[in-house]
């Protein structure tokens, strides 16, 4: 039987932004099965047959599917069904939301959830007594928006046996009052002191969370992502089984790269387990050839690893330069071995010392193993020393950044800049410097830490302020063009995700495509955030069609 000469799906009446340097613009695209078979102009109409679905763009923009290079969708989806504080502005609103949730769920033995913002509380540190007044008889444990700290009530501390005599773990801190009594705020590794006592999320709840998250991401034009933590960590149960169930049930319509969690309390003795998990959870549209190493914390609670100490409230140097969770000397050996085993390494590196330690480890792996196509990447990159910017290109390390964070907002202005100092604060999120230096660039959201909406990320990367914030431009010299930002959220993230058949619109590529309701290139940069996703296609299959379209 001869091969079909018509397409199953044709987009006409462009524009089409292909993100393909050989042919950046087109007006028509044809799809057969799960692949793009033609990109061009009027000649593509020759592939339209009686059974072809034709999508007339009418001037709307067709782009490749967005890919998120760093997100936590399963946990985010689960949290959407728990006590959600992401929309609460201020301590009173948080208290009201906790009270409403507790009243609505008297059957829950624990009140869990999160999403509260640090700026809602003095110094970014809420107190257990506020929760005690609302829920005195049940333990409460609520992670903050960054997921680097948690707020617990007295009942939760009692269940966990956390008292004034409890020592701080090596990778975290129990906040205490002037008398040494725990306040209920747990930083980094101290979260697990309470989290390990929380009843585990059920497999069905996890699967529901994944599907809830996938639906939301598709509605935002996201067709693939890297899940930045597959494993048990703090109050987060291992998402890998939920992905397995989704693949086996034919429910995972996205492509997912899973980053297996590196237990920083252990060393290379965990390598056989990682190899076994890689084999177990790599099938279908799920690939787990990545290991996630969290090298430091965050700047707001002064656990991000810095080359020089943080400042105090009076502007003086403190004795705290943050935490390197993995000893830098050991890190080089770990990364070299993981690289030799064919793992991609996904670093959490936020402070300038952590960035340098991660790059040093990649350099050690390159020296020992030669250049291997494992595509190591460093996520977050809040502060990067100028000497380290050109090393990304030299080492082939991708800068995996979260564009929504590159803006003035309360956590930045009140909890970060004053403690970094002007000179160091001016080196935050250096997107343009990285682009000028030839660094591979990928975008991600770190959802649920921040919004998973790529359009909001594009707007912030180009304008260096969040949509509708009304705040000044944040370090305007680090703005990037819309074309560069769109490439980072498509082809750049596809490269990090090892999805070489995606990320651009070209013949032979998978038909992961997004129809936007307008062409943001034809409007002022200040209007990028007005753009909305109308339709999303994954492998040629429509997975979202906006109700308003």
Secondary structure, DSSP 4 states (H G I P E B T S, - for coil): -PPP-S-SEEEES--EE---TTS-EESEEEEETTEEEEEESGGGGGG--TT-EEEE-TTPPEEEPEEEEEE-HHHHHHHTTSEE-TT--SHHHHHHHHHHHHHH-TT-SEEEEEEE-GGGSGGG---HHHHHHH-SSSEEEEEETTSSEEEE-HHHHHHHT--TTPPPPTTEEEEE-TTS-EEEEEEETTHHHHHTTSPPPPHHHHHHHHHHHHHHHHHTTEEEEEEEEES-BTTBPPSHHHHHHHHHTT---SEEEEEEEP-TTS-GGGHHHHHHHHHHT-BTTEEEEEEEEE----TTTT-S--SSPPB-TTS-B-S-----SS-HHHHHHHHHHHHHTT-EEEEEE-SHHHHHHHHHHHHHHHHHH---TT--EEEE-SB--HHHHTHHHHHT-EEEE-GGGSS--HHHHHHTHHHH-HHHHTTBS-HHHHHHTT--EEE---TTSS---HHHHHHHHHHSS-TT--PPPSSGGG---HHHHHHIIIIIHHHHTT-TT-SS--TTSB--EEEESS-GGGS-GGGGGG--EEEEEETTEEEEE-TT-
